[in-house]
Amino acid sequence: MKKIEGFSRGMGIGGWLTNYKRFNVLPDAWRMPITIGDMEHFESYITESDVKNIASMGLDHIRLGFDQVVVEEVDHPYVYRDKIFAIIRRFVEQCEKYRLNVVLNLHKAIGNYCDIPEKVTLFDSTELQDRFVALWVEFERRFAGKPQVMFELLNEVRDINPDDWNNLVERTIRAIRLINPTRRIIVGGTCWNSPDTLDRLRVYDDENVIYTFHTYSPFEFTHQRGVLQAAPLYYNRAMPWPCDDIERYRDYHRLISGRDNVYAEFDRMDIDFIRHELRGAVAFVKAHPDKILWCGEFGTIRHCEVTSRENWMRDVITVLRENDMPYCVWNYLSTPNDGNRFSLVDDDRRQIVSERMLRVIRGEEA
């Protein structure tokens, strides 16, 4: 598979310009406005010392998530916040200083939020699609001359008609290409970047288009006892990895869905399950050996027992490296009030959760 220098193993940053608060607990009128507290958070939460810290971990790129409502005023379409663009530009320049490539990831677009149902979705509205394209044109205008910056068009598109997403991607790529024929652009499939939907993603005769997927399988492990999803909150049980007691995992589904035959083909939960779950990504690589497939997000909730956390990350990275796929772990730091904390460093000193975890994310145990 084709490779890009400085795009082998990375770290995602959430909790800064995305997931700075969870909209599902806010009334409608409070969801989209940016408050004074939000701006103070954006200006201070991630600093150059964090960029230096990530570089010191032996990683080579950072995936920075941002929300459309952070960079564009919701009530004033096509009006962009210069303060936010200045913050992002400063971050990009800090990454340059420490020789880190950057993926700018539109984590939540207006009309495509993971946290909340929306009255009008991105794919129901021509106006929202126009704003989506215009936003990326604005990013290209502001980051001209920064070839180390990649654009990831949208994080985790919902379960929609793949053609609707493919058409918007093609339109957006075309608009960027009118300005910059060589910008590296990253696109993933539907169903929240599932590896199983990669075969429905349009593939381009463009060497600067990169493809991506995410994995959080098995969900009952990676999101165990999480408070933002009903099923793990209801089951409320610690889940180990690997696990010889397959009944522990089957019991989860019996209680949640009443299904008794889940995981019938497995005797235990281990790396073979990961290989099974990533077979769609492996098939994409085999079908398109001249393209780059990047695993842009995977991780475990913070309160997962640390050895199990390390073991799962090791198994995923092992399978990725077996298939020559670059990857980016999720994530560096989460806000203390985030119900889905996947952070890999502590809040205060911002040190990695364990020395073994550092070896694992560098691929030294794969």
QUIBELDA-V675152 format. One record per residue. SS is DSSP state (A for helix, B for strand, O for the rest). NEAR is the number of other ideal C-beta (glycine too) atoms within 12 Angstrom. D_FIRST is the distance of its C-alpha to the first C-alpha in whole Angstrom. Layout:
# QUIBELDA-V675152
ss;near;d_first
SS;NEAR;D_FIRST
SS;NEAR;D_FIRST
This chain:
# QUIBELDA-V675152
ss;near;d_first
O;27;0
O;22;4
O;19;6
O;24;10
O;15;13
O;26;15
O;34;13
O;29;12
B;36;15
B;45;18
B;48;21
B;46;23
B;48;26
B;39;29
B;39;32
B;39;33
B;39;32
O;45;32
O;39;33
O;37;36
O;33;38
O;29;38
A;28;39
A;23;40
A;16;43
O;17;45
O;11;47
A;14;46
A;10;47
A;16;46
A;26;42
O;27;41
O;20;43
O;28;42
O;17;45
A;10;46
A;16;45
A;28;41
A;20;42
A;14;43
A;26;40
A;34;37
A;24;39
A;16;39
O;30;37
O;39;34
O;20;35
A;20;33
A;19;34
A;32;31
A;32;29
A;20;30
A;29;30
A;43;26
A;26;25
A;20;27
O;34;25
O;23;22
O;36;20
O;31;18
B;43;19
B;48;21
B;51;21
B;49;25
B;43;26
B;42;29
B;40;31
A;39;33
A;37;36
A;38;36
A;39;35
B;32;37
O;22;40
O;24;41
O;13;44
O;12;43
O;21;40
O;20;38
O;18;40
B;28;38
O;29;39
A;15;39
A;20;39
A;36;36
A;26;34
A;18;36
A;28;35
A;37;31
A;25;31
A;22;33
A;38;30
A;33;27
A;21;30
A;27;30
A;38;26
A;24;26
A;17;29
O;28;27
O;21;23
O;39;22
B;36;19
B;44;21
B;44;20
B;44;23
B;47;23
B;44;26
B;40;27
B;37;30
B;42;31
O;37;34
O;34;34
B;39;31
O;34;32
O;32;31
O;26;35
O;24;37
O;15;38
O;24;39
O;13;41
O;16;39
O;27;35
A;34;33
A;29;33
A;19;36
O;21;37
A;18;37
A;17;38
A;28;35
A;32;33
A;21;34
A;32;34
A;38;31
A;33;30
A;27;32
A;40;31
A;43;28
A;29;29
A;31;31
A;41;29
A;32;27
A;20;31
A;26;31
O;30;28
O;17;28
O;17;27
O;26;25
O;22;21
O;29;20
B;37;21
B;44;19
B;43;21
B;45;20
O;48;22
O;45;24
O;40;23
O;36;24
O;41;25
O;32;28
O;21;28
O;25;29
O;18;29
A;26;25
A;15;26
A;26;28
A;36;25
A;26;23
A;21;26
A;38;27
A;40;23
A;26;23
A;24;26
A;39;25
A;34;22
A;21;25
A;28;27
A;36;25
A;24;24
O;16;28
O;24;28
O;27;24
O;17;22
O;21;19
O;35;20
O;39;16
B;40;17
B;48;16
B;44;17
B;46;17
O;38;19
A;33;23
A;25;25
A;29;24
A;42;20
O;32;20
A;43;17
A;28;19
A;32;20
A;37;16
A;25;17
A;26;20
O;37;18
O;29;18
O;26;15
O;24;16
O;13;15
O;25;15
O;19;12
O;25;14
B;37;14
B;41;12
B;42;12
B;48;14
B;49;16
B;46;19
O;45;20
O;36;24
O;36;24
O;36;27
A;29;29
A;40;32
A;42;31
A;36;29
O;34;31
O;37;34
O;28;38
O;32;36
O;23;39
O;25;37
O;25;36
A;16;39
A;22;38
A;32;37
A;19;40
A;18;42
A;26;41
O;20;41
O;25;40
O;23;38
O;35;35
O;28;34
O;35;30
O;27;30
B;32;33
O;14;35
O;20;37
A;25;35
A;19;38
A;28;38
A;35;35
A;28;37
A;22;40
A;34;38
A;24;37
A;18;41
A;21;42
A;23;40
A;17;40
O;12;42
O;15;39
O;15;40
O;12;37
O;25;34
O;30;32
O;13;34
O;13;31
O;27;30
O;17;33
O;20;31
B;35;29
O;30;26
A;28;23
A;20;23
A;30;24
A;37;21
A;23;18
A;23;21
A;33;20
O;37;17
A;24;16
A;32;16
A;46;13
A;30;11
A;19;13
A;34;11
A;31;7
A;19;9
A;18;11
O;25;8
O;17;5
O;20;6
O;32;6
O;37;6
B;42;8
B;47;11
B;47;14
B;48;16
B;40;19
O;44;21
O;41;24
O;48;28
O;36;31
O;34;33
O;25;36
O;35;34
O;23;35
A;25;33
A;20;32
A;29;31
A;36;29
A;32;27
A;30;26
A;43;25
A;46;22
A;33;22
A;37;21
A;47;18
A;37;17
A;25;17
A;34;15
A;40;12
A;25;12
A;21;12
O;31;9
O;24;7
O;40;8
B;39;10
B;45;14
B;49;17
B;46;20
O;43;23
O;42;26
O;42;28
O;39;31
O;37;33
O;30;36
O;17;39
O;18;40
O;29;37
O;27;37
O;36;34
O;33;33
O;39;30
O;37;30
O;41;29
B;32;32
O;20;35
O;20;37
O;9;40
O;12;38
O;27;35
O;20;34
B;31;31
O;33;32
O;21;32
A;16;30
A;20;29
A;34;27
A;28;26
A;20;24
A;37;23
A;44;21
O;28;20
O;29;18
O;20;21
O;22;22
O;24;19
